[in-house]
Amino acid sequence: MALDRTTAAGMLAELVTQRTVSGDPVPQRSSMDAVVSVLSARTNGIAVEGDRDGPHPWLLITNDAPPTAARLVFACHVDTVPAGDLSNWQFDPFAADIENGVLRGRGTSDMKAGLVAATAAVLDAFENGVPAALLLTSDEEIGSLGALAARHAVAECSVGAVVVPEATGNQIHLGHRGALWVDVTTKGVAAHGSTPQRGESAIMKLVDVLARARDELPLSTDAFLGAETFNVGMIDGGSAPNIVPDTAHVVVDHRTVGDGSTLLSWWRDQPEVDHVETRIDLPGVRTAGGDSWIDELPHSVAREPVTYFTDASIIAAAAPGAPIVVWGPGTPALMHAADETVALEELEAAITAYTAVTRAWPTVD
């Protein structure tokens, strides 16, 4: 095994102490550099391409192989959601301490344990001449922006198969719904709060639209991906209690099974709505069963998709036809939650399984 238990736990702890919150490229670059350092120190001949200094950094790390050699790609994002209100945590989310075999902190399950396991597997592949690649992306949590910036490199990489090491409790999943984030704005007429009848409240108009959405949104279902949903994630409006608000807006998070056009049309057709802007529009992902590579993976395949979106939405379009699995250590219920942790036993199991997969991948003569 390329990384032993102590080394892997130490690498994970180092990554967790780095506050790689989405939207801040500096610590995300630092995490990418740490991964490159681990690989560079233990194997020769790696190639690193990417955009380290851009607003959404990304790196694609490969070994020497013919251009047509099919590579096994591990795709990992380095960013996390914010820790939020620290009073909701029972421990320091950035201390990365270990208690009873569990490493604690923000990003442990989502997805720094998966990143460490992928690094170990890619290192083993490089040492054994297996054509592989490690894709490091930023800002996945806010729309897979790093993967979007890297899509051209993925398209040129001769991708044979992809593992996205998100938290699944080490169970293999074959897809997920898409994501459509919609910013909806209503307009009104400002007036003094003592005479609201002289104005028109943008907030009340927005309230009317949201109440209608609960019953009338044309949400679809899919036999594999499941049901579409909507969540009112952010809402604001007004400038002072004694002013009738002339602007209000809401950001709605849809998880989609289609292209989202019907949902967008619904929001745009509402009489109270002044403007609709799309923040994120990522397609769903599904890998068909019956693929020989998937059939030989060393874990069972779940019948249902994961509930969250991943960089696979971008990778699937850049590498059409390549089977993609979402499969990694960590607990899905702890993603984005306070008191996030990962069991080191799960990390070790992922390293063992990923390494078995890389060793089964055909080498280049």
C-alpha positions as CSV (number, residue, x, y, z in Angstrom):
1,M,0.0,0.0,0.0
2,A,1.5,3.3,-1.1
3,L,0.4,5.2,2.0
4,D,0.4,3.5,5.3
5,R,-2.3,4.2,8.0
6,T,-0.2,6.7,9.9
7,T,0.8,8.6,6.7
8,A,-2.7,8.7,5.4
9,A,-4.2,9.9,8.7
10,G,-1.5,12.6,8.9
11,M,-2.2,13.8,5.3
12,L,-5.9,14.0,6.0
13,A,-5.3,15.9,9.2
14,E,-3.1,18.4,7.4
15,L,-5.8,18.9,4.7
16,V,-8.6,19.4,7.3
17,T,-6.6,22.1,9.1
18,Q,-6.6,24.1,5.9
19,R,-9.8,26.2,5.6
20,T,-10.5,25.6,2.0
21,V,-13.9,27.3,1.9
22,S,-15.4,27.6,-1.6
23,G,-14.7,31.0,-3.2
24,D,-11.3,31.5,-1.6
25,P,-8.7,30.2,-4.0
26,V,-5.6,30.7,-1.8
27,P,-6.1,27.8,0.7
28,Q,-7.5,25.6,-2.1
29,R,-4.2,26.1,-4.0
30,S,-2.4,25.2,-0.8
31,S,-4.2,21.9,-0.5
32,M,-3.5,21.1,-4.2
33,D,0.2,21.9,-3.6
34,A,0.2,19.5,-0.6
35,V,-1.2,16.7,-2.7
36,V,1.4,17.3,-5.5
37,S,4.2,17.3,-2.9
38,V,3.1,13.9,-1.6
39,L,3.1,12.4,-5.1
40,S,6.3,14.1,-6.2
41,A,8.2,12.9,-3.1
42,R,7.2,9.3,-3.7
43,T,7.3,8.7,-7.4
44,N,9.1,10.0,-10.5
45,G,7.9,11.3,-13.8
46,I,4.6,12.8,-12.9
47,A,3.2,15.6,-15.1
48,V,1.1,18.4,-13.6
49,E,-1.0,20.7,-15.8
50,G,-3.7,23.2,-14.9
51,D,-4.4,26.7,-13.8
52,R,-3.1,27.0,-10.3
53,D,-3.3,30.8,-10.1
54,G,-6.8,31.4,-11.6
55,P,-9.9,32.3,-9.7
56,H,-11.0,28.6,-9.8
57,P,-7.8,26.6,-9.6
58,W,-7.5,23.1,-10.9
59,L,-4.7,20.5,-11.6
60,L,-4.6,17.4,-13.6
61,I,-1.8,15.1,-12.4
62,T,-0.8,12.2,-14.7
63,N,2.1,9.8,-15.4
64,D,3.8,8.9,-18.6
65,A,1.6,6.9,-21.0
66,P,0.8,6.9,-24.7
67,P,-1.7,9.5,-25.6
68,T,-4.3,6.9,-26.5
69,A,-3.9,4.9,-23.3
70,A,-7.2,4.8,-21.4
71,R,-6.6,6.4,-18.0
72,L,-8.4,5.6,-14.7
73,V,-9.2,9.1,-13.3
74,F,-9.9,10.0,-9.7
75,A,-11.7,13.4,-9.6
76,C,-11.6,15.2,-6.2
77,H,-12.6,18.7,-5.1
78,V,-10.6,20.3,-2.4
79,D,-13.1,22.9,-1.2
80,T,-15.6,22.7,1.6
81,V,-18.7,24.6,2.8
82,P,-18.2,27.0,5.6
83,A,-18.1,25.7,9.2
84,G,-21.0,28.0,10.1
85,D,-21.9,28.9,13.7
86,L,-19.0,27.4,15.7
87,S,-21.3,27.1,18.8
88,N,-23.1,24.3,17.0
89,W,-19.9,22.2,16.9
90,Q,-18.8,20.0,19.8
91,F,-15.2,20.4,18.7
92,D,-12.9,22.7,16.8
93,P,-13.8,22.1,13.1
94,F,-10.2,22.8,12.0
95,A,-8.3,21.0,14.8
96,A,-8.3,17.7,12.9
97,D,-8.0,15.7,16.1
98,I,-8.6,12.0,16.4
99,E,-10.9,10.4,19.0
100,N,-11.7,6.7,19.1
101,G,-10.5,6.1,15.6
102,V,-12.5,9.0,14.1
103,L,-10.8,12.1,12.6
104,R,-13.0,15.1,13.3
105,G,-13.4,18.4,11.4
106,R,-14.9,20.2,8.4
107,G,-14.3,18.4,5.2
108,T,-13.4,15.0,6.6
109,S,-16.3,13.3,4.9
110,D,-16.8,15.9,2.2
111,M,-14.4,15.0,0.7
112,K,-10.9,15.1,2.0
113,A,-10.9,11.5,3.1
114,G,-11.8,10.6,-0.4
115,L,-9.0,12.8,-1.7
116,V,-6.4,11.1,0.5
117,A,-7.7,7.6,-0.6
118,A,-7.5,8.7,-4.2
119,T,-4.0,10.1,-3.8
120,A,-2.9,6.8,-2.3
121,A,-4.4,4.8,-5.2
122,V,-2.9,7.1,-7.9
123,L,0.5,6.9,-6.2
124,D,0.3,3.1,-6.3
125,A,-0.8,3.3,-10.0
126,F,2.1,5.6,-10.9
127,E,4.6,3.3,-9.1
128,N,3.3,0.3,-11.1
129,G,3.1,2.0,-14.5
130,V,-0.7,2.0,-14.6
131,P,-2.1,4.9,-16.8
132,A,-4.0,7.0,-14.2
133,A,-4.8,10.6,-13.4
134,L,-5.8,12.7,-10.4
135,L,-8.0,15.6,-11.1
136,L,-8.0,18.3,-8.4
137,T,-10.8,20.9,-8.6
138,S,-11.9,23.9,-6.6
139,D,-15.3,25.5,-5.9
140,E,-17.3,22.3,-6.4
141,E,-19.7,23.3,-3.7
142,I,-20.8,26.5,-5.5
143,G,-21.3,25.0,-8.9
144,S,-18.3,22.8,-9.9
145,L,-16.5,25.9,-11.1
146,G,-13.0,24.3,-11.0
147,A,-14.2,21.3,-12.9
148,L,-15.8,23.6,-15.5
149,A,-12.4,25.3,-15.9
150,A,-10.7,22.0,-16.3
151,R,-13.1,20.4,-18.7
152,H,-10.9,20.9,-21.8
153,A,-8.1,19.0,-20.1
154,V,-10.4,16.1,-19.2
155,A,-11.6,15.9,-22.8
156,E,-8.0,15.5,-24.0
157,C,-7.1,12.9,-21.3
158,S,-8.3,9.6,-22.9
159,V,-10.5,8.9,-19.9
160,G,-11.3,5.2,-19.5
161,A,-13.3,5.4,-16.3
162,V,-13.8,7.9,-13.4
163,V,-14.1,7.5,-9.6
164,V,-15.5,10.5,-7.8
165,P,-14.6,9.8,-4.1
166,E,-17.4,11.6,-2.4
167,A,-18.8,10.3,0.8
168,T,-20.9,7.2,0.2
169,G,-19.9,5.0,3.1
170,N,-17.7,3.2,0.5
171,Q,-20.8,2.0,-1.4
172,I,-20.7,2.5,-5.2
173,H,-23.4,4.7,-6.8
174,L,-24.0,5.3,-10.5
175,G,-25.3,8.8,-10.7
176,H,-27.2,11.7,-9.2
177,R,-29.7,14.4,-10.0
178,G,-28.7,17.7,-11.6
179,A,-28.8,21.1,-9.9
180,L,-30.5,24.2,-11.0
181,W,-30.1,27.3,-8.7
182,V,-32.5,30.1,-9.7
183,D,-32.3,33.7,-8.5
184,V,-35.8,35.1,-8.6
185,T,-36.4,38.9,-8.2
186,T,-39.7,40.7,-7.5
187,K,-40.1,44.5,-7.8
188,G,-42.4,46.8,-5.9
189,V,-43.0,50.5,-5.1
190,A,-41.3,52.1,-2.1
191,A,-43.4,54.1,0.4
192,H,-43.4,55.1,4.0
193,G,-44.1,52.2,6.4
194,S,-46.9,54.2,8.0
195,T,-48.8,54.4,4.7
196,P,-48.1,51.0,3.0
197,Q,-51.2,51.4,0.8
198,R,-49.2,54.0,-1.2
199,G,-46.6,51.5,-2.1
200,E,-46.3,47.9,-3.3
201,S,-44.3,45.4,-1.3
202,A,-41.9,43.4,-3.3
203,I,-41.6,41.0,-0.3
204,M,-45.3,40.3,-0.2
205,K,-45.2,39.6,-4.0
206,L,-42.4,37.2,-3.4
207,V,-44.3,35.5,-0.6
208,D,-47.2,35.0,-3.0
209,V,-45.0,33.4,-5.6
210,L,-43.4,31.0,-3.1
211,A,-46.7,30.0,-1.7
212,R,-47.9,29.1,-5.2
213,A,-44.7,27.3,-5.9
214,R,-45.3,24.8,-3.1
215,D,-48.4,23.5,-5.0
216,E,-47.8,24.4,-8.6
217,L,-44.2,23.9,-9.5
218,P,-44.0,21.3,-12.4
219,L,-41.6,18.9,-10.6
220,S,-40.8,15.7,-12.5
221,T,-39.7,12.3,-11.5
222,D,-37.4,9.7,-13.0
223,A,-37.3,5.9,-12.5
224,F,-33.6,6.0,-11.5
225,L,-32.8,9.6,-10.4
226,G,-36.0,10.0,-8.4
227,A,-38.1,13.1,-7.7
228,E,-37.2,16.7,-8.4
229,T,-37.2,19.0,-5.4
230,F,-36.9,22.7,-4.5
231,N,-35.4,24.4,-1.5
232,V,-35.7,28.1,-0.6
233,G,-32.1,28.5,0.4
234,M,-31.7,32.3,0.6
235,I,-34.2,35.1,0.7
236,D,-33.8,38.9,1.3
237,G,-35.5,42.2,0.6
238,G,-36.1,45.6,2.0
239,S,-33.8,48.2,3.6
240,A,-35.5,49.3,6.8
241,P,-38.6,48.3,8.8
242,N,-40.4,51.6,8.0
243,I,-40.0,51.4,4.2
244,V,-42.2,49.4,1.9
245,P,-39.6,47.2,0.1
246,D,-39.3,47.9,-3.6
247,T,-37.0,44.8,-4.2
248,A,-36.9,41.2,-3.0
249,H,-35.2,38.1,-4.2
250,V,-34.9,34.4,-3.4
251,V,-32.4,31.8,-4.5
252,V,-34.1,28.4,-5.1
253,D,-32.1,25.2,-5.2
254,H,-33.8,22.7,-7.6
255,R,-32.5,19.1,-7.9
256,T,-33.4,18.1,-11.4
257,V,-33.9,15.0,-13.4
258,G,-34.4,16.8,-16.8
259,D,-32.9,19.9,-18.4
260,G,-34.7,22.3,-16.0
261,S,-36.3,24.3,-18.8
262,T,-39.8,23.6,-17.6
263,L,-39.0,24.8,-14.1
264,L,-37.3,28.0,-15.5
265,S,-40.3,28.7,-17.6
266,W,-42.6,28.4,-14.6
267,W,-40.7,31.0,-12.6
268,R,-40.5,33.4,-15.5
269,D,-44.2,33.1,-16.2
270,Q,-45.3,34.2,-12.7
271,P,-46.9,37.6,-12.9
272,E,-45.2,38.9,-9.8
273,V,-41.7,38.0,-11.0
274,D,-39.6,40.7,-12.5
275,H,-36.4,38.8,-13.3
276,V,-35.0,35.3,-13.2
277,E,-31.3,34.5,-13.3
278,T,-29.7,31.0,-13.4
279,R,-26.8,30.7,-10.9
280,I,-26.1,27.0,-11.5
281,D,-27.3,24.6,-14.1
282,L,-25.7,21.2,-13.9
283,P,-27.1,18.1,-15.6
284,G,-27.9,14.9,-13.8
285,V,-25.5,11.9,-14.2
286,R,-26.3,8.3,-14.8
287,T,-24.0,5.4,-15.7
288,A,-25.8,2.4,-17.3
289,G,-25.4,-0.9,-15.5
290,G,-23.8,-3.8,-17.2
291,D,-20.4,-2.2,-17.7
292,S,-17.7,-4.8,-17.3
293,W,-15.4,-2.5,-15.3
294,I,-18.2,-1.6,-12.9
295,D,-19.2,-5.3,-12.6
296,E,-15.6,-6.1,-11.4
297,L,-15.4,-3.4,-8.7
298,P,-14.7,-4.7,-5.2
299,H,-18.0,-3.4,-3.7
300,S,-21.7,-3.7,-4.3
301,V,-23.4,-1.2,-6.5
302,A,-26.3,0.7,-4.9
303,R,-29.7,0.7,-6.6
304,E,-30.2,4.4,-6.0
305,P,-28.2,7.5,-6.9
306,V,-26.6,9.8,-4.4
307,T,-28.7,12.7,-3.3
308,Y,-26.1,15.5,-3.9
309,F,-24.5,16.8,-7.1
310,T,-20.8,16.3,-7.9
311,D,-18.2,17.3,-10.5
312,A,-19.4,14.3,-12.5
313,S,-21.9,16.6,-14.1
314,I,-19.0,18.3,-15.9
315,I,-16.8,15.3,-16.3
316,A,-19.5,13.2,-18.0
317,A,-19.9,15.8,-20.7
318,A,-16.1,16.1,-21.2
319,A,-15.6,12.3,-21.3
320,P,-18.7,10.9,-22.9
321,G,-19.0,7.2,-22.7
322,A,-16.6,6.7,-19.8
323,P,-18.3,5.0,-16.8
324,I,-18.4,7.2,-13.7
325,V,-19.0,6.0,-10.2
326,V,-19.5,8.1,-7.0
327,W,-17.7,6.0,-4.4
328,G,-15.8,7.0,-1.3
329,P,-15.3,7.0,2.5
330,G,-17.4,9.2,4.8
331,T,-21.0,9.5,6.0
332,P,-23.4,11.3,3.6
333,A,-25.5,12.6,6.5
334,L,-22.5,14.5,7.9
335,M,-21.8,16.4,4.7
336,H,-22.4,20.1,5.3
337,A,-23.3,19.4,8.9
338,A,-21.8,20.4,12.2
339,D,-19.6,17.8,13.9
340,E,-18.4,16.4,10.6
341,T,-16.1,13.3,11.0
342,V,-14.8,10.3,9.2
343,A,-13.8,6.9,10.6
344,L,-10.1,6.1,9.8
345,E,-11.2,2.5,9.3
346,E,-13.4,3.8,6.3
347,L,-10.4,5.7,4.9
348,E,-8.2,2.6,5.1
349,A,-10.9,0.5,3.4
350,A,-11.2,3.0,0.6
351,I,-7.4,3.0,0.1
352,T,-7.4,-0.8,-0.1
353,A,-10.3,-0.9,-2.5
354,Y,-9.1,1.9,-4.8
355,T,-5.6,0.3,-4.9
356,A,-7.2,-3.0,-6.0
357,V,-9.0,-1.2,-8.8
358,T,-5.8,0.5,-10.0
359,R,-3.9,-2.7,-10.0
360,A,-6.6,-4.4,-12.0
361,W,-6.5,-1.6,-14.6
362,P,-4.5,-2.5,-17.7
363,T,-0.9,-1.3,-17.8
364,V,0.8,0.0,-20.9
365,D,3.5,-2.3,-22.4
